[in-house]
């Protein structure tokens, strides 16, 4: 029984760098040759304490105690010798992420205030309250325009949150953010300077500009609002309709409720459904598929006096298409695997990221009396699905979509596949 409970708990949180607060390797003894920081080194080289915090956290908590075959002490010494290259927070994070990259494991990365995850992960762990307490002047939880960029390709737009300023401006996946108010694009911190900013972005061989008003939102609220605004009805041939919803994360139960509310409400009387789980973040793997397996019927309920009656749906049993791409990660991959393996849905798109490890989140700072300037996500638990390991492999779609397809092409292909799954229109008298 204890083992079963542990497995269930270890699946609680998965994100782009999915947090989890269980650490099976936390009791590992400290290595004798661990990097050490002394006062003289700290005075001459910045970031030594932060570096050692990251290195030691990986040594003590990384899910593979053999460190993927690496001599972690030697790796630490090699990168520690390069600390003078760290001229600022961004270059320090780049150096640390180069070291973490040698582990070749998902969910293992250091984030700065330029990254969405810097705000999202502390919100899940509760560290955002500590950050606000330690900050002398309260800052917005997150100031952004809704353009999600790629970690491995700075400035390249991976996705645009539905209804966000970037969406209303017409920014599209694949666009490249060039500058903000004339300064080269660096990250989210640039959107906190002015109420109205001028962005320059490149699309193909064209460079365009736009005036955009950033918004202040808590990170989970931003993703929930985008999920809510994505709900759409799409026309299919023969007068039929498809429902569409983009699930931006599965981070907490609010998103499961939002999905179920849409599927049992506005989207219920459609002929088929498109569930978009591309990009965004992972989250809680449990409960999100339930609405697609329940008996689908409409009931009626009313109060004691017969007033305030309403109909309600219990589930959704019509054809289902799920959109996936290389940004579909973690718990979303588990959802895609479940829906495909059970033949409940047809997967359309690209192979998922193969990033299915549970993580621990840790604020990184030199002194506990200071606000943290970095946040570490670290893979601490390996996972399989019925013995199948998705880490490094991902889930292969049933119907592929080319990597260079634009958003309109993605939607057309999803609607084509969904229409093909629908039964032929019924024959009506007088149609001959």
Secondary structure, DSSP 8 states (H G I E B T S, - for coil): -HHHHHHHHTTS---TT-B----TTTT----TT-----HHHHHHSTTHHHHHHHHHHHHHH-S-TTGGG--HHHHHHHHHTTGGG--SHHHHHHHHHHHHHTT--SS-EEE-TTSHHHHHHHHHHTHHHHHHHH-SS---S-EE-SEEE-SSSTTBEEEE-TTSHHHHHT--TT-EEEEETTEE---GGGGGS-SSEEEEEEETTEEEEEEE--EE--HHHHHHHHHHHH-EEEE-GGG-EEEEEE---B-SHHHHHHHHHHHHTTTTTSSEEEEE--SS--B--SSTTGGGTS---EEEE--TTS-S-EEEE----SEEEEEE-TT--THHHHHHHHHHHTTS-EEEES------EEEEEEEE-S-TTS--SEEEEEEEEE--BTTB--TTT----SEE--TT--HHHHHHHHHHHHHHHS------TT--
